[in-house]
Amino acid sequence: MSVADNLNRLKNQIGNEATLVAVSKTKPNEMIMEAYEAGHRHFGENKAQEMQAKAEQLPKDIQWHFIGHLQRNKVKYIIPHVHLIHSVDSLRLLKEINKRAANEERVVDVLLQVYIAKEESKFGLDEEELKEILDGEDVKASQNIKIVGLMGMATNTENQETVKREFTYLKDLFNQLKDQYKFSTLSMGMSNDYEIALECGSNMLRVGSLIFGERN
Ligand SMILES: *Cc1c(COP(=O)(O)O)cnc(C)c1O
Protein backbone atom coordinates (compact mmCIF):
# COMPACT_ATOMS: atom_id res chain seq x y z
CA MET A 1 0.00 0.00 0.00
CA SER A 2 1.24 3.49 -0.85
CA VAL A 3 1.25 6.46 1.49
CA ALA A 4 -1.69 7.92 -0.45
CA ASP A 5 -3.67 4.66 -0.17
CA ASN A 6 -3.03 4.46 3.55
CA LEU A 7 -4.17 8.05 4.02
CA ASN A 8 -7.32 7.59 1.99
CA ARG A 9 -8.27 4.45 3.84
CA LEU A 10 -7.84 6.18 7.18
CA LYS A 11 -9.65 9.33 6.12
CA ASN A 12 -12.62 7.34 4.89
CA GLN A 13 -12.79 5.63 8.22
CA ILE A 14 -12.44 8.83 10.25
CA GLY A 15 -14.82 10.99 8.23
CA ASN A 16 -15.29 14.52 9.53
CA GLU A 17 -15.08 13.58 13.17
CA ALA A 18 -11.40 14.25 13.63
CA THR A 19 -8.40 15.94 12.08
CA LEU A 20 -5.73 13.48 11.04
CA VAL A 21 -2.16 14.51 11.82
CA ALA A 22 0.22 12.39 9.75
CA VAL A 23 3.19 11.76 12.03
CA SER A 24 6.21 12.00 9.74
CA LYS A 25 9.02 11.91 12.31
CA THR A 26 12.15 10.14 11.00
CA LYS A 27 10.57 9.87 7.54
CA PRO A 28 12.15 11.55 4.50
CA ASN A 29 10.77 14.56 2.65
CA GLU A 30 9.88 12.35 -0.34
CA MET A 31 7.35 10.46 1.73
CA ILE A 32 5.89 13.65 3.15
CA MET A 33 5.51 14.93 -0.42
CA GLU A 34 3.60 11.78 -1.39
CA ALA A 35 1.06 12.62 1.29
CA TYR A 36 1.13 16.30 0.35
CA GLU A 37 0.40 15.52 -3.26
CA ALA A 38 -2.52 13.38 -2.12
CA GLY A 39 -3.89 16.57 -0.57
CA HIS A 40 -2.72 16.16 3.00
CA ARG A 41 -1.53 19.23 4.94
CA HIS A 42 -1.26 18.29 8.64
CA PHE A 43 2.05 16.69 9.65
CA GLY A 44 3.50 15.88 13.07
CA GLU A 45 7.12 15.91 14.24
CA ASN A 46 8.71 15.29 17.63
CA LYS A 47 12.22 16.74 17.21
CA ALA A 48 12.60 20.50 17.02
CA GLN A 49 15.48 20.69 14.56
CA GLU A 50 13.98 18.00 12.34
CA MET A 51 10.76 19.99 12.14
CA GLN A 52 12.68 23.16 11.39
CA ALA A 53 14.66 21.55 8.57
CA LYS A 54 11.60 19.96 7.00
CA ALA A 55 9.55 23.15 7.30
CA GLU A 56 12.28 25.12 5.55
CA GLN A 57 12.52 22.61 2.71
CA LEU A 58 8.87 21.72 2.13
CA PRO A 59 5.82 23.70 0.92
CA LYS A 60 4.83 26.64 3.09
CA ASP A 61 1.17 25.67 3.38
CA ILE A 62 1.97 22.57 5.45
CA GLN A 63 0.57 22.80 8.97
CA TRP A 64 3.23 21.48 11.32
CA HIS A 65 2.26 19.90 14.63
CA PHE A 66 4.86 19.50 17.33
CA ILE A 67 3.93 16.36 19.26
CA GLY A 68 7.00 15.30 21.26
CA HIS A 69 8.55 16.31 24.52
CA LEU A 70 9.82 19.85 24.00
CA GLN A 71 12.85 21.25 25.79
CA ARG A 72 12.82 24.96 26.48
CA ASN A 73 16.09 25.57 24.67
CA LYS A 74 14.61 24.07 21.48
CA VAL A 75 11.45 26.18 21.37
CA LYS A 76 13.08 28.84 19.22
CA TYR A 77 13.62 26.38 16.35
CA ILE A 78 9.95 25.61 15.90
CA ILE A 79 8.20 28.90 16.64
CA PRO A 80 8.43 30.34 13.10
CA HIS A 81 6.92 27.16 11.63
CA VAL A 82 4.59 25.48 14.06
CA HIS A 83 0.80 25.36 13.68
CA LEU A 84 0.01 23.63 16.99
CA ILE A 85 2.18 22.42 19.89
CA HIS A 86 0.51 19.36 21.45
CA SER A 87 2.92 18.67 24.26
CA VAL A 88 3.05 21.53 26.75
CA ASP A 89 3.66 19.98 30.15
CA SER A 90 4.93 22.81 32.34
CA LEU A 91 4.42 26.48 33.06
CA ARG A 92 8.09 27.19 32.35
CA LEU A 93 7.73 25.74 28.86
CA LEU A 94 4.56 27.72 28.28
CA LYS A 95 6.31 30.94 29.27
CA GLU A 96 9.21 30.23 26.94
CA ILE A 97 6.80 29.58 24.06
CA ASN A 98 5.05 32.86 24.83
CA LYS A 99 8.34 34.77 24.88
CA ARG A 100 9.57 33.31 21.59
CA ALA A 101 6.19 33.79 19.95
CA ALA A 102 6.24 37.45 21.01
CA ASN A 103 9.64 37.81 19.34
CA GLU A 104 8.16 36.44 16.13
CA GLU A 105 5.07 38.64 16.57
CA ARG A 106 2.71 35.73 16.44
CA VAL A 107 0.21 33.87 18.61
CA VAL A 108 0.94 30.15 18.91
CA ASP A 109 -1.82 27.63 19.62
CA VAL A 110 -0.94 24.97 22.18
CA LEU A 111 -2.46 21.95 23.91
CA LEU A 112 -1.72 20.99 27.48
CA GLN A 113 -0.54 17.40 27.73
CA VAL A 114 -2.29 15.44 30.46
CA TYR A 115 -0.78 12.35 32.05
CA ILE A 116 -3.29 9.54 31.60
CA ALA A 117 -1.14 6.39 31.23
CA LYS A 118 0.21 4.04 33.82
CA GLU A 119 3.75 4.32 32.46
CA GLU A 120 6.69 6.12 34.01
CA SER A 121 7.95 7.21 30.62
CA LYS A 122 5.01 9.34 29.55
CA PHE A 123 5.06 13.08 30.16
CA GLY A 124 2.19 15.25 31.18
CA LEU A 125 0.34 17.20 33.82
CA ASP A 126 -2.03 15.84 36.42
CA GLU A 127 -5.44 17.43 36.91
CA GLU A 128 -4.30 19.72 39.68
CA GLU A 129 -1.27 21.02 37.78
CA LEU A 130 -3.46 21.52 34.73
CA LYS A 131 -5.94 23.70 36.60
CA GLU A 132 -3.14 25.62 38.28
CA ILE A 133 -1.78 26.57 34.87
CA LEU A 134 -5.18 27.37 33.37
CA ASP A 135 -6.17 29.64 36.25
CA GLY A 136 -2.76 31.17 36.89
CA GLU A 137 -1.86 34.80 36.38
CA ASP A 138 1.00 33.81 34.06
CA VAL A 139 -1.33 32.39 31.46
CA LYS A 140 -3.65 35.39 31.60
CA ALA A 141 -0.63 37.63 30.97
CA SER A 142 0.64 35.50 28.08
CA GLN A 143 -0.75 37.22 25.01
CA ASN A 144 1.24 35.22 22.49
CA ILE A 145 -0.07 31.77 23.31
CA LYS A 146 -3.55 30.36 23.11
CA ILE A 147 -4.42 27.15 24.94
CA VAL A 148 -6.92 25.46 22.63
CA GLY A 149 -7.31 22.04 24.27
CA LEU A 150 -5.77 18.90 25.71
CA MET A 151 -3.57 16.03 24.54
CA GLY A 152 -2.96 12.62 26.03
CA MET A 153 -1.22 9.31 25.35
CA ALA A 154 -2.73 6.08 26.61
CA THR A 155 -0.78 3.16 28.01
CA ASN A 156 0.86 1.08 25.30
CA THR A 157 -1.04 -2.15 25.96
CA GLU A 158 -3.13 -4.79 24.23
CA ASN A 159 -5.74 -4.29 26.91
CA GLN A 160 -8.45 -2.24 25.22
CA GLU A 161 -10.32 -1.65 28.45
CA THR A 162 -7.32 0.14 29.95
CA VAL A 163 -6.95 2.35 26.90
CA LYS A 164 -10.66 3.07 26.86
CA ARG A 165 -10.65 4.02 30.53
CA GLU A 166 -7.75 6.43 30.02
CA PHE A 167 -9.24 8.11 26.95
CA THR A 168 -12.63 8.37 28.62
CA TYR A 169 -11.03 10.06 31.60
CA LEU A 170 -9.42 12.64 29.32
CA LYS A 171 -12.59 13.21 27.34
CA ASP A 172 -14.54 13.81 30.57
CA LEU A 173 -11.89 16.28 31.73
CA PHE A 174 -12.02 18.01 28.35
CA ASN A 175 -15.82 18.30 28.51
CA GLN A 176 -15.64 19.66 32.00
CA LEU A 177 -13.26 22.46 30.96
CA LYS A 178 -14.10 23.22 27.36
CA ASP A 179 -16.76 25.90 27.79
CA GLN A 180 -14.92 27.85 30.45
CA TYR A 181 -11.59 27.83 28.61
CA LYS A 182 -12.93 27.83 25.04
CA PHE A 183 -11.24 24.55 24.14
CA SER A 184 -11.70 23.19 20.63
CA THR A 185 -9.18 20.38 20.33
CA LEU A 186 -8.78 17.00 22.01
CA SER A 187 -5.69 15.23 20.64
CA MET A 188 -5.69 11.52 21.43
CA GLY A 189 -5.15 8.35 19.43
CA MET A 190 -2.18 6.85 17.54
CA SER A 191 -1.78 3.97 15.10
CA ASN A 192 -2.58 1.26 17.61
CA ASP A 193 -5.42 2.97 19.46
CA TYR A 194 -6.99 5.56 17.15
CA GLU A 195 -10.23 3.59 16.78
CA ILE A 196 -10.75 3.54 20.54
CA ALA A 197 -9.80 7.23 20.71
CA LEU A 198 -12.45 8.09 18.11
CA GLU A 199 -15.06 6.11 20.02
CA CYS A 200 -14.11 8.04 23.14
CA GLY A 201 -14.53 11.44 21.47
CA SER A 202 -11.12 12.43 20.13
CA ASN A 203 -11.16 15.10 17.44
CA MET A 204 -7.48 14.98 16.54
CA LEU A 205 -5.53 11.80 15.79
CA ARG A 206 -1.75 11.51 15.54
CA VAL A 207 -1.00 8.58 13.27
CA GLY A 208 2.45 7.66 11.98
CA SER A 209 3.27 4.04 11.21
CA LEU A 210 -0.13 3.19 9.73
CA ILE A 211 0.52 5.86 7.09
CA PHE A 212 4.28 5.82 6.53
CA GLY A 213 5.20 2.32 7.72
CA GLU A 214 7.13 1.25 10.78
CA ARG A 215 10.01 3.40 11.99
CA ASN A 216 13.46 1.94 12.69
C1 LIG B 1 5.33 8.89 17.29
C2 LIG B 1 4.15 9.49 17.93
C3 LIG B 1 2.86 9.24 17.42
C4 LIG B 1 2.58 8.32 16.27
O1 LIG B 1 2.87 7.00 16.58
P1 LIG B 1 2.43 5.77 15.64
O2 LIG B 1 2.36 4.63 16.56
O3 LIG B 1 3.49 5.66 14.60
O4 LIG B 1 1.12 6.14 15.05
C5 LIG B 1 1.79 9.88 18.04
N1 LIG B 1 1.97 10.70 19.09
C6 LIG B 1 3.18 10.96 19.59
C7 LIG B 1 3.29 11.88 20.76
C8 LIG B 1 4.30 10.36 19.05
O5 LIG B 1 5.50 10.63 19.57
The ligand as a Tripos MOL2 file, in Angstrom:
@<TRIPOS>MOLECULE
LIG
   15    15     1     0     0
SMALL
NO_CHARGES

@<TRIPOS>ATOM
      1 C1          5.3350    8.8900   17.2930 C.3       1 LIG1
      2 C2          4.1470    9.4900   17.9290 C.ar      1 LIG1
      3 C3          2.8610    9.2370   17.4240 C.ar      1 LIG1
      4 C4          2.5770    8.3210   16.2650 C.3       1 LIG1
      5 O1          2.8720    7.0040   16.5820 O.3       1 LIG1
      6 P1          2.4250    5.7740   15.6380 P.3       1 LIG1
      7 O2          2.3560    4.6330   16.5590 O.co2     1 LIG1
      8 O3          3.4890    5.6570   14.6020 O.co2     1 LIG1
      9 O4          1.1210    6.1390   15.0510 O.co2     1 LIG1
     10 C5          1.7920    9.8790   18.0410 C.ar      1 LIG1
     11 N1          1.9680   10.6970   19.0870 N.ar      1 LIG1
     12 C6          3.1760   10.9580   19.5940 C.ar      1 LIG1
     13 C7          3.2940   11.8810   20.7620 C.3       1 LIG1
     14 C8          4.2980   10.3610   19.0470 C.ar      1 LIG1
     15 O5          5.5010   10.6260   19.5710 O.3       1 LIG1
@<TRIPOS>BOND
     1     1     2 1
     2     2     3 ar
     3     2    14 ar
     4     3     4 1
     5     3    10 ar
     6     4     5 1
     7     5     6 1
     8     6     7 2
     9     6     8 1
    10     6     9 1
    11    10    11 ar
    12    11    12 ar
    13    12    13 1
    14    12    14 ar
    15    14    15 1
@<TRIPOS>SUBSTRUCTURE
     1 LIG1         1 GROUP 0 **** ****
